[in-house]
């Protein structure tokens, strides 16, 4: 079967299936053996899709504010303060777990990751807490509650050095907790900062880059064209109205969105809370986009996730970014790219924010070797594909397509489901096959099967020269109909 909408990227070679489906909200690529490739109907498996509170009320995990005293830059001992807010998952002990350091984009402070006055679906901090991850949500230099020196000193090079010092302090116990893993999670310009920091110091266990690729599309100049001196915005504090501090002109926030997948309230809240960017940061960001030596120096695993409707990296479907971006991270121990076709530049402020979050958390579970999520669909018609390692694949409601990849356990759920197997798919088991309900088996590449049974009487289809098989749990051989194979 031709798999629609799947593009796989590997550092050791490039391979992909044809047939882009831009209406499919997920496209995922990976070079990590065993990583499931998932695309479906915006399902967020194992995550609460309700509009919950922005942060938990548990006193033991309530957000904790902290100021880090750090040197301004390498060779510049001037002391500055970087503000952050730490949030712990429920039942966190004094040691262990994973900390996500959140780095916002241009004209955003920490509010990007935990936007005020809107529902919990837009809070990455809350979603991470629910998924079992701690966060440190920073105001970068020049923003929010952090120090605001002159614009020429607010650069990504200096901010990378400051972030490195913060990481050293965290490893020494500054947060009252010693973590097993520290991951940088950036957005847009904050992703550029993450690349600069990780490529320079290699002191983290993973890097997540959102709203960022090295391929700037023809609409990228819309960003500098939208910027005006911060002094023209009386809502900004005076210390952010210095020369060289910039912000977006009134009403220009929509360029960060796919408006069709966003709400006017969120865009209005974004406008009311917008921050600044400096000329120094913009100059460094352009340099990072063009200098492969920085990104190739990163040794940790890297995840890139971006919206196919991103006006700044303009490429319909995000295909070129996904196919090209891996070449910028040749030093990374692994690289994966995920495209979210329904989303614009600000993934966290789109209607499907929780779905992007879920993809990040799945990746984090994999690279930190913590207990991962099953590959699961939602209530619509999903397409779920297992990787080379054993996976539990659950379709849920709807007419789903489930494909085994390596000794998988597949559960179709309600609806007429299609189970797809091919050469090298391994020894798979279907737990709930129901031919009378419309379930069917499809053998890829014209494979022929033989029908038999196991010691428990379950039907076993053997194919691929007996190297692969699928067991239909609870279906005896005499109950099996040959027309169930299509």
Secondary structure, DSSP 4 states (H G I P E B T S, - for coil): ---TT-EEEETTEEEE-S---TTSS-EEEE-STTPPEEE-SS--TTS--S---SS---GGGS-EEEEEEEEEETTEEEEEEEEEEEE--TT--SB-SEEEEEE--TT--GGGGS-TTS-GGG-HHHHHHHHT-EEEEE--TTSTTS----GGG--HHHHHHHHHHHHHHHHTTTTS-B-SEEEEEEETHHHHHHHHHHHHH--SSEEEEES--S---TTTTHHHHHEEEGGG-TTS-GGGSSTTEEEEPTT-GGGGS-GGGS-HHHHHHHHHT---EEHHHHHHHHHHHH-HHHHHT--SEEEEEEETT-SSS--GGGHHHHHHHGGG-TTSS-EEEEEETT--S-GGGSTTHHHHHHHHHHHHHHHTT-----EE--SS--EEE--SS--EEE--SSS-EEE--SS-EEE--SS--EEEE-TT--EEEESS--GGGT-EEEEGGG---EEEE-TT-EEEEEETTTTEEEEEEEEEGGG--GGGB-
